[in-house]
Amino acid sequence: MFPDLRSLNPPQREAVQHLHGPMLVLAGAGTGKTRVITIRMAQLIASGVAPDRILSVTFTNKAAKEMGERTRQILGGGKLKARPWISTFHALCVQILRSDIERLGYPRKFTILDRGDQESIARGTLRDIRVTEKSLKPGDMLSIISGWKSAGLPPGEAAAAAADDKQYLAAMAYRKYQQKLKATGSVDFDDLLLLTAELFEEHPDILDKHQQRFSHVQIDEYQDTNGIQFRLIEALVAKHKNLCVVGDDDQSIYGWRGADVAHILNFGRYFPGAKIVRLEDNYRCTDHILECANRLVRHNRGRHGKVLRASKKSAHEVRFVKYDDENLEAEKTVFEIRFYIQKKGIPARDFAILFRTNEQPRIFESELRRQGIPYTLIGSQSFFDRKEIKDLMCYLKAIDRPTDEASLLRIINVPPRGIGDSTSSKILEKATRDGRDFWVVARETAAQGEVSKKAAAALDEFHRLLQTYTRRFEENARQMDVIVRELIEAIHYDREIEKQYPDPQAQLMRQGFVDEFVDAVAGYLEKSSDPTLTDFLDGCALNGRDDEPDKEKQAAEDAVKLMTLHSAKGLEFPRVYMVGMEENILPHKRSVDADTAQAIEEERRLCYVGITRAQEFLTMSRAESRIKWGSRRPTVPSRFLREMRSDEALEAEEAEEAGENE
């Protein structure tokens, strides 16, 4: 039975009913793209396509989960035995690599490194090639290499791509860094895509297997794809060309991390004969807000032509406000919000303050605290970045994969068990030099009396503990949450919390994180038909690398939201304040200094994203002066303010300013 399409508007219906061949759905902000993607999957199944031959890819685990839930509802809950494969790029690649990565010389149980492990390996790599941190910081090295991997550039081609001294040093380190990863059976987040592409290119039989597996492919947020993702998509659909991509070039704001807007702009050239459908009916913003957005974004030359149409009218114009300085901007903005909350009864959750840089919220936070307004800074520390969670994850990694030395070294003396840094470093150095297992070398070192009897006994006891739990997880995976709880008690992790946090309230909060981790294990067991520790750890590694922690959950809290324009993408609020609308803030100084059309166009798109977060009310403000380098300096209004306003509004403002200056 075909899904009911009566709730769709004509362009949405057109997109849903086009089932074969390449198609680009240009979905403007607030135009209902998720409904189109999910209903189209139902339409494919109703037309006879096997559900498990449909692949739908998006960029975050949150989006994949939401899409999966919506699809289940449309398809009638649990009636279908097979389901479409709905996944992030990285989760798809993990699944492919777990089956076939051995063909590239990696172990099937490879470890996905977190950022801390990466930086540790990067630091060692720079030491090996005798590059000081003054010349190149480990974080900068990883950022440069990540850019190359996102573009699909292997180590051998990096030197030719280096544009300055830092990049040249990073190119020297790239090969060594990859060798270290492979030697330890580890991959970083970018490798998940790069190695999958390598697998497809070097082993046509594996590519053919996955081409046969999926007869229809959908990509959400297509404007955010980078070079390596584009190669993977091209490879997967090469035989059938049944590719539907959904995105908005006007919301392409991730060029700094490798996203290439050319993929959506040139879709018709890459996939000849592609159908193009424009979704332009906006169900989120009022007419006045959309008029500003449309006027602004049409100044970009590199875009598909489209104009958002509002489904709701409003008497409220977009407000443009200027203040003498940044202190007054924060004070007056927060005072106005407090008035609406306390005098008009509007919930705090309805308000969002959006800013371009991470330095801007400090003064607003201070003012919100001073005026007693609850607030949340969205995009703060991820759950998986907390010390307690990283410690427990490393225990599970060391149990699941005994050769994961990076994880082992983090927890070998956490909580303290009498194994000092000098002991573990001595063993690791010897194991690395000889290319042997850490625990084999540890036994030899103890037998030869190279470590104290106390340390030797502690090492032996710790090794036995890890082996015991390796067996327990293998034999009783269905009881994984119980086993994790027992492990936490067996290592006396409560002592570590007490040692790190003397304050009883802080201890309670940290213990709450530990309990939340056990709940996450239980949640995994509920959803998995064939649970394994490896699969759980893969899921955590992927969840931990989403752009933000659960920002939708944070946004639902009854508090004013503070966030960057990048973090705001995907969210919407009844009342939005965009602050700091000045040159060198928005557009950012880096883009102004670069003075290229591409750099300014991305900043303009970022401003457009901010505008289209507002459902009912939008206020844009700027300060006429700011403290910079210790002294107060005049600012220049953002060029975007002029671009988004009508001629009549500009004339009225100029007349008003002339009157003030008389």
PEUR-V814745 format. One record per pair of residues at least 6 apart in sequence whose C-alpha atoms are under 7 Angstrom apart, sorted by sequence separation. I is the first residue (numbers start at 1). GAP is how many residues later the second one is. D is the distance in Angstrom with one decimal. If there is no record, write none. Layout:
i=I gap=GAP d=D
i=I gap=GAP d=D
//
This chain:
i=27 gap=6 d=5.9
i=45 gap=6 d=5.8
i=58 gap=6 d=6.1
i=101 gap=6 d=6.9
i=102 gap=6 d=5.9
i=126 gap=6 d=6.9
i=162 gap=6 d=5.2
i=181 gap=6 d=6.0
i=200 gap=6 d=6.2
i=237 gap=6 d=6.7
i=268 gap=6 d=5.5
i=323 gap=6 d=5.6
i=340 gap=6 d=5.8
i=341 gap=6 d=6.0
i=384 gap=6 d=6.4
i=398 gap=6 d=5.8
i=413 gap=6 d=5.6
i=431 gap=6 d=6.1
i=445 gap=6 d=6.6
i=501 gap=6 d=5.9
i=525 gap=6 d=6.4
i=555 gap=6 d=6.7
i=626 gap=6 d=5.4
i=627 gap=6 d=6.1
i=101 gap=7 d=6.1
i=200 gap=7 d=4.7
i=341 gap=7 d=6.2
i=397 gap=7 d=6.9
i=412 gap=7 d=7.0
i=413 gap=7 d=7.0
i=431 gap=7 d=5.5
i=473 gap=7 d=6.5
i=625 gap=7 d=6.4
i=626 gap=7 d=5.5
i=5 gap=8 d=6.6
i=584 gap=8 d=6.6
i=591 gap=8 d=5.1
i=592 gap=8 d=7.0
i=625 gap=8 d=5.3
i=626 gap=8 d=6.5
i=159 gap=9 d=5.9
i=252 gap=9 d=6.2
i=398 gap=9 d=5.9
i=498 gap=9 d=6.4
i=591 gap=9 d=5.9
i=625 gap=9 d=4.2
i=626 gap=9 d=6.9
i=15 gap=10 d=6.9
i=98 gap=10 d=5.5
i=397 gap=10 d=6.5
i=398 gap=10 d=5.5
i=428 gap=10 d=6.2
i=431 gap=10 d=6.1
i=446 gap=10 d=5.4
i=497 gap=10 d=6.1
i=624 gap=10 d=5.9
i=625 gap=10 d=5.1
i=427 gap=11 d=6.7
i=624 gap=11 d=5.4
i=159 gap=12 d=5.2
i=249 gap=12 d=6.4
i=158 gap=13 d=5.2
i=294 gap=13 d=6.2
i=394 gap=13 d=4.7
i=497 gap=13 d=7.0
i=587 gap=13 d=6.7
i=294 gap=14 d=6.8
i=394 gap=14 d=6.8
i=427 gap=14 d=6.3
i=123 gap=15 d=5.4
i=249 gap=15 d=6.5
i=427 gap=15 d=5.9
i=122 gap=16 d=5.3
i=155 gap=16 d=6.9
i=395 gap=16 d=6.6
i=587 gap=16 d=5.4
i=394 gap=17 d=6.7
i=586 gap=17 d=6.8
i=68 gap=18 d=6.3
i=290 gap=18 d=6.6
i=119 gap=19 d=5.8
i=155 gap=19 d=5.6
i=16 gap=20 d=6.1
i=119 gap=20 d=6.5
i=155 gap=20 d=5.1
i=290 gap=20 d=6.7
i=391 gap=20 d=6.3
i=64 gap=22 d=6.0
i=16 gap=23 d=6.6
i=64 gap=23 d=5.5
i=144 gap=23 d=6.7
i=222 gap=23 d=5.9
i=287 gap=23 d=5.0
i=12 gap=24 d=6.1
i=16 gap=24 d=4.5
i=64 gap=24 d=6.4
i=222 gap=24 d=5.8
i=223 gap=24 d=5.5
i=286 gap=24 d=5.9
i=19 gap=25 d=6.5
i=145 gap=25 d=6.9
i=211 gap=25 d=5.2
i=215 gap=25 d=7.0
i=217 gap=25 d=6.3
i=218 gap=25 d=5.8
i=219 gap=25 d=6.4
i=220 gap=25 d=6.1
i=221 gap=25 d=6.0
i=222 gap=25 d=4.9
i=223 gap=25 d=6.1
i=285 gap=25 d=6.5
i=287 gap=25 d=6.4
i=144 gap=26 d=6.8
i=210 gap=26 d=6.9
i=211 gap=26 d=6.7
i=216 gap=26 d=5.1
i=217 gap=26 d=5.0
i=218 gap=26 d=4.7
i=219 gap=26 d=4.7
i=220 gap=26 d=5.0
i=221 gap=26 d=4.6
i=223 gap=26 d=5.6
i=280 gap=26 d=7.0
i=282 gap=26 d=6.1
i=286 gap=26 d=5.2
i=287 gap=26 d=5.4
i=16 gap=27 d=7.0
i=61 gap=27 d=6.2
i=215 gap=27 d=6.9
i=216 gap=27 d=6.2
i=217 gap=27 d=6.4
i=218 gap=27 d=5.6
i=219 gap=27 d=6.2
i=220 gap=27 d=6.3
i=280 gap=27 d=6.2
i=281 gap=27 d=6.0
i=282 gap=27 d=5.6
i=283 gap=27 d=6.6
i=286 gap=27 d=5.4
i=287 gap=27 d=6.6
i=60 gap=28 d=5.9
i=224 gap=28 d=6.1
i=280 gap=28 d=4.6
i=281 gap=28 d=4.9
i=282 gap=28 d=5.2
i=283 gap=28 d=5.5
i=286 gap=28 d=5.9
i=423 gap=28 d=6.6
i=38 gap=29 d=6.7
i=55 gap=29 d=6.1
i=56 gap=29 d=6.2
i=57 gap=29 d=5.9
i=58 gap=29 d=6.3
i=59 gap=29 d=5.2
i=141 gap=29 d=5.3
i=145 gap=29 d=6.6
i=223 gap=29 d=5.4
i=280 gap=29 d=5.9
i=281 gap=29 d=6.3
i=282 gap=29 d=6.1
i=288 gap=29 d=5.8
i=289 gap=29 d=6.3
i=52 gap=30 d=5.7
i=54 gap=30 d=5.0
i=55 gap=30 d=4.8
i=56 gap=30 d=4.8
i=57 gap=30 d=5.1
i=58 gap=30 d=4.9
i=59 gap=30 d=6.6
i=136 gap=30 d=6.2
i=224 gap=30 d=6.5
i=281 gap=30 d=6.8
i=288 gap=30 d=6.4
i=51 gap=31 d=5.8
i=52 gap=31 d=5.2
i=53 gap=31 d=6.7
i=54 gap=31 d=6.2
i=55 gap=31 d=6.1
i=56 gap=31 d=6.4
i=57 gap=31 d=5.3
i=58 gap=31 d=6.7
i=38 gap=32 d=6.7
i=42 gap=32 d=6.9
i=51 gap=32 d=4.9
i=52 gap=32 d=4.6
i=57 gap=32 d=6.2
i=226 gap=32 d=5.2
i=38 gap=33 d=5.3
i=42 gap=33 d=6.3
i=51 gap=33 d=4.7
i=52 gap=33 d=6.1
i=226 gap=33 d=4.3
i=330 gap=33 d=6.5
i=334 gap=33 d=6.7
i=485 gap=33 d=6.7
i=194 gap=34 d=6.5
i=225 gap=34 d=5.1
i=226 gap=34 d=5.5
i=330 gap=34 d=5.3
i=334 gap=34 d=6.2
i=403 gap=34 d=6.9
i=484 gap=34 d=6.8
i=193 gap=35 d=6.7
i=197 gap=35 d=6.0
i=224 gap=35 d=4.9
i=225 gap=35 d=6.3
i=338 gap=35 d=6.8
i=224 gap=36 d=6.8
i=331 gap=36 d=6.1
i=419 gap=36 d=5.3
i=330 gap=37 d=6.6
i=418 gap=37 d=5.7
i=481 gap=37 d=5.9
i=223 gap=38 d=5.5
i=265 gap=38 d=6.5
i=576 gap=38 d=5.4
i=3 gap=39 d=6.5
i=265 gap=39 d=6.7
i=419 gap=39 d=6.5
i=575 gap=39 d=6.0
i=581 gap=39 d=6.9
i=3 gap=40 d=6.3
i=150 gap=40 d=6.7
i=223 gap=40 d=6.9
i=418 gap=40 d=6.2
i=419 gap=40 d=6.9
i=481 gap=40 d=5.3
i=569 gap=40 d=6.5
i=573 gap=40 d=6.2
i=574 gap=40 d=5.8
i=575 gap=40 d=6.8
i=581 gap=40 d=5.9
i=582 gap=40 d=6.2
i=2 gap=41 d=6.0
i=149 gap=41 d=6.2
i=223 gap=41 d=5.6
i=417 gap=41 d=6.4
i=480 gap=41 d=6.9
i=481 gap=41 d=5.3
i=565 gap=41 d=6.6
i=572 gap=41 d=4.4
i=573 gap=41 d=5.4
i=574 gap=41 d=4.6
i=575 gap=41 d=6.1
i=576 gap=41 d=6.3
i=577 gap=41 d=6.0
i=578 gap=41 d=6.2
i=579 gap=41 d=5.9
i=580 gap=41 d=6.2
i=581 gap=41 d=4.9
i=152 gap=42 d=6.3
i=222 gap=42 d=6.6
i=571 gap=42 d=6.3
i=572 gap=42 d=6.0
i=573 gap=42 d=5.8
i=574 gap=42 d=5.0
i=575 gap=42 d=4.7
i=576 gap=42 d=5.0
i=577 gap=42 d=4.8
i=578 gap=42 d=4.8
i=579 gap=42 d=4.9
i=580 gap=42 d=4.7
i=572 gap=43 d=6.7
i=574 gap=43 d=6.3
i=575 gap=43 d=6.0
i=576 gap=43 d=6.3
i=577 gap=43 d=5.9
i=578 gap=43 d=6.4
i=579 gap=43 d=6.0
i=580 gap=43 d=6.6
i=2 gap=44 d=5.2
i=146 gap=44 d=6.4
i=1 gap=45 d=5.8
i=149 gap=45 d=6.4
i=565 gap=45 d=5.8
i=126 gap=47 d=6.5
i=478 gap=47 d=6.9
i=125 gap=48 d=6.4
i=125 gap=51 d=6.4
i=587 gap=51 d=6.9
i=125 gap=52 d=5.9
i=586 gap=52 d=6.3
i=250 gap=53 d=6.8
i=478 gap=53 d=6.6
i=582 gap=53 d=6.7
i=583 gap=53 d=5.6
i=249 gap=54 d=6.2
i=477 gap=54 d=6.1
i=582 gap=54 d=5.7
i=583 gap=54 d=5.8
i=122 gap=55 d=6.6
i=477 gap=55 d=5.8
i=582 gap=55 d=4.4
i=583 gap=55 d=4.5
i=581 gap=56 d=6.5
i=582 gap=56 d=4.0
i=583 gap=56 d=6.9
i=581 gap=57 d=5.3
i=473 gap=60 d=6.9
i=399 gap=67 d=5.4
i=399 gap=68 d=7.0
i=399 gap=70 d=6.5
i=400 gap=70 d=6.2
i=399 gap=71 d=5.1
i=113 gap=73 d=6.6
i=111 gap=74 d=6.4
i=112 gap=74 d=6.0
i=113 gap=74 d=6.1
i=110 gap=75 d=5.1
i=111 gap=75 d=4.6
i=112 gap=75 d=5.2
i=113 gap=75 d=5.1
i=151 gap=75 d=6.4
i=152 gap=75 d=6.1
i=106 gap=76 d=6.4
i=110 gap=76 d=5.3
i=111 gap=76 d=6.2
i=112 gap=76 d=5.6
i=150 gap=76 d=6.0
i=151 gap=76 d=4.4
i=152 gap=76 d=4.9
i=110 gap=77 d=6.9
i=112 gap=77 d=6.8
i=150 gap=77 d=5.9
i=151 gap=77 d=5.5
i=107 gap=78 d=5.9
i=150 gap=78 d=5.5
i=415 gap=78 d=6.3
i=106 gap=79 d=5.7
i=415 gap=80 d=6.8
i=415 gap=81 d=5.1
i=414 gap=82 d=7.0
i=94 gap=98 d=6.3
i=93 gap=99 d=5.8
i=97 gap=99 d=6.5
i=93 gap=100 d=6.1
i=90 gap=102 d=6.2
i=90 gap=103 d=6.6
i=93 gap=103 d=6.1
i=151 gap=107 d=6.8
i=150 gap=108 d=6.0
i=147 gap=110 d=6.7
i=147 gap=111 d=6.1
i=389 gap=125 d=6.9
i=388 gap=126 d=6.7
i=389 gap=128 d=7.0
i=400 gap=133 d=6.6
i=400 gap=134 d=6.6
i=55 gap=159 d=6.2
i=53 gap=160 d=5.9
i=54 gap=160 d=5.6
i=384 gap=160 d=5.3
i=53 gap=161 d=4.3
i=54 gap=161 d=6.3
i=55 gap=161 d=6.3
i=56 gap=161 d=5.9
i=57 gap=161 d=6.1
i=58 gap=161 d=6.0
i=53 gap=162 d=5.4
i=54 gap=162 d=5.0
i=55 gap=162 d=4.8
i=56 gap=162 d=4.6
i=57 gap=162 d=4.9
i=58 gap=162 d=4.9
i=53 gap=163 d=6.6
i=54 gap=163 d=6.0
i=55 gap=163 d=6.2
i=56 gap=163 d=5.9
i=57 gap=163 d=6.1
i=58 gap=163 d=6.6
i=382 gap=166 d=6.7
i=383 gap=166 d=6.8
i=382 gap=167 d=4.9
i=379 gap=169 d=5.1
i=379 gap=170 d=6.3
i=379 gap=172 d=6.7
i=378 gap=173 d=6.2
i=378 gap=176 d=6.6
i=376 gap=183 d=6.1
i=378 gap=183 d=6.7
i=375 gap=184 d=4.5
i=376 gap=184 d=6.2
i=377 gap=184 d=6.1
i=378 gap=184 d=6.1
i=379 gap=184 d=6.9
i=374 gap=185 d=4.9
i=375 gap=185 d=4.4
i=376 gap=185 d=5.1
i=377 gap=185 d=4.8
i=378 gap=185 d=5.3
i=374 gap=186 d=6.2
i=375 gap=186 d=5.8
i=376 gap=186 d=6.2
i=377 gap=186 d=6.0
i=379 gap=188 d=6.5
i=361 gap=201 d=7.0
i=358 gap=206 d=7.0
i=349 gap=207 d=6.7
i=357 gap=207 d=6.5
i=349 gap=208 d=6.3
i=352 gap=208 d=5.8
i=353 gap=208 d=6.1
i=354 gap=208 d=6.1
i=355 gap=208 d=6.5
i=356 gap=208 d=5.4
i=349 gap=209 d=4.4
i=351 gap=209 d=5.2
i=352 gap=209 d=4.5
i=353 gap=209 d=4.9
i=354 gap=209 d=5.3
i=355 gap=209 d=4.9
i=356 gap=209 d=5.7
i=348 gap=210 d=5.4
i=349 gap=210 d=4.8
i=351 gap=210 d=6.3
i=352 gap=210 d=5.9
i=353 gap=210 d=6.6
i=354 gap=210 d=5.5
i=355 gap=210 d=5.9
i=347 gap=211 d=6.7
i=348 gap=211 d=4.7
i=349 gap=211 d=5.4
i=354 gap=211 d=5.8
i=348 gap=212 d=5.1
i=22 gap=219 d=5.8
i=27 gap=219 d=6.5
i=21 gap=220 d=5.3
i=22 gap=220 d=5.5
i=23 gap=220 d=6.3
i=24 gap=220 d=6.0
i=25 gap=220 d=6.2
i=26 gap=220 d=6.1
i=27 gap=220 d=5.5
i=28 gap=220 d=5.6
i=21 gap=221 d=4.3
i=22 gap=221 d=4.7
i=23 gap=221 d=4.8
i=24 gap=221 d=5.1
i=25 gap=221 d=4.7
i=26 gap=221 d=5.5
i=27 gap=221 d=5.4
i=352 gap=221 d=6.6
i=20 gap=222 d=5.3
i=21 gap=222 d=6.2
i=22 gap=222 d=5.8
i=23 gap=222 d=6.4
i=24 gap=222 d=6.1
i=25 gap=222 d=6.5
i=26 gap=222 d=5.4
i=351 gap=222 d=6.5
i=350 gap=223 d=5.7
i=351 gap=223 d=6.7
i=352 gap=223 d=6.4
i=353 gap=223 d=6.0
i=354 gap=223 d=6.1
i=355 gap=223 d=6.2
i=350 gap=224 d=5.3
i=351 gap=224 d=4.9
i=352 gap=224 d=4.9
i=353 gap=224 d=4.7
i=354 gap=224 d=4.9
i=355 gap=224 d=5.7
i=350 gap=225 d=5.8
i=351 gap=225 d=5.9
i=352 gap=225 d=6.2
i=353 gap=225 d=6.0
i=354 gap=225 d=6.3
i=355 gap=225 d=6.8
i=356 gap=229 d=6.4
i=356 gap=230 d=6.3
i=31 gap=248 d=6.0
i=22 gap=249 d=6.5
i=31 gap=249 d=6.3
i=24 gap=250 d=6.9
i=31 gap=250 d=5.5
i=23 gap=251 d=5.1
i=24 gap=251 d=6.2
i=25 gap=251 d=5.9
i=26 gap=251 d=6.1
i=27 gap=251 d=6.3
i=28 gap=251 d=6.1
i=31 gap=251 d=4.6
i=22 gap=252 d=4.8
i=23 gap=252 d=4.6
i=24 gap=252 d=4.8
i=25 gap=252 d=4.8
i=26 gap=252 d=4.8
i=27 gap=252 d=4.8
i=28 gap=252 d=5.8
i=30 gap=252 d=5.0
i=31 gap=252 d=6.1
i=22 gap=253 d=6.5
i=23 gap=253 d=5.8
i=24 gap=253 d=6.3
i=25 gap=253 d=6.0
i=26 gap=253 d=6.0
i=27 gap=253 d=6.9
i=29 gap=253 d=6.8
i=30 gap=253 d=5.6
i=30 gap=254 d=5.2
i=15 gap=262 d=6.4
i=11 gap=266 d=6.5
i=11 gap=267 d=6.6
i=12 gap=267 d=6.7
i=11 gap=268 d=6.0
i=28 gap=280 d=6.8
i=117 gap=289 d=6.4
i=329 gap=294 d=6.4
i=326 gap=297 d=5.3
i=325 gap=298 d=4.6
i=318 gap=299 d=6.8
i=319 gap=299 d=6.4
i=320 gap=299 d=6.0
i=321 gap=299 d=6.1
i=322 gap=299 d=5.5
i=323 gap=299 d=6.3
i=324 gap=299 d=5.6
i=325 gap=299 d=5.6
i=318 gap=300 d=5.3
i=319 gap=300 d=4.6
i=320 gap=300 d=4.9
i=321 gap=300 d=4.6
i=322 gap=300 d=5.0
i=323 gap=300 d=4.8
i=324 gap=300 d=5.1
i=325 gap=300 d=4.9
i=326 gap=300 d=5.9
i=300 gap=301 d=5.8
i=318 gap=301 d=6.0
i=319 gap=301 d=6.1
i=320 gap=301 d=5.9
i=321 gap=301 d=6.6
i=322 gap=301 d=5.8
i=323 gap=301 d=6.1
i=324 gap=301 d=6.3
i=325 gap=301 d=5.8
i=322 gap=302 d=6.8
i=297 gap=307 d=6.7
i=297 gap=308 d=6.7
i=297 gap=311 d=6.6
i=293 gap=315 d=5.7
i=293 gap=318 d=6.3
i=293 gap=319 d=7.0
i=289 gap=322 d=7.0
i=285 gap=327 d=6.7
i=285 gap=329 d=6.2
i=286 gap=329 d=6.4
i=285 gap=330 d=4.3
i=286 gap=330 d=5.9
i=284 gap=331 d=5.3
i=285 gap=331 d=6.2
i=296 gap=344 d=6.7
i=296 gap=347 d=5.3
i=295 gap=348 d=6.7
i=296 gap=348 d=4.3
i=253 gap=349 d=5.8
i=295 gap=349 d=4.9
i=293 gap=351 d=6.7
i=253 gap=352 d=6.4
i=292 gap=352 d=4.9
i=252 gap=353 d=6.7
i=253 gap=353 d=5.8
i=292 gap=353 d=6.3
i=251 gap=354 d=5.7
i=250 gap=355 d=5.5
i=251 gap=355 d=7.0
i=251 gap=358 d=6.1
i=112 gap=429 d=6.7
i=91 gap=451 d=6.9
i=61 gap=482 d=6.3
i=61 gap=485 d=7.0
i=60 gap=486 d=5.8
i=29 gap=583 d=6.5
//
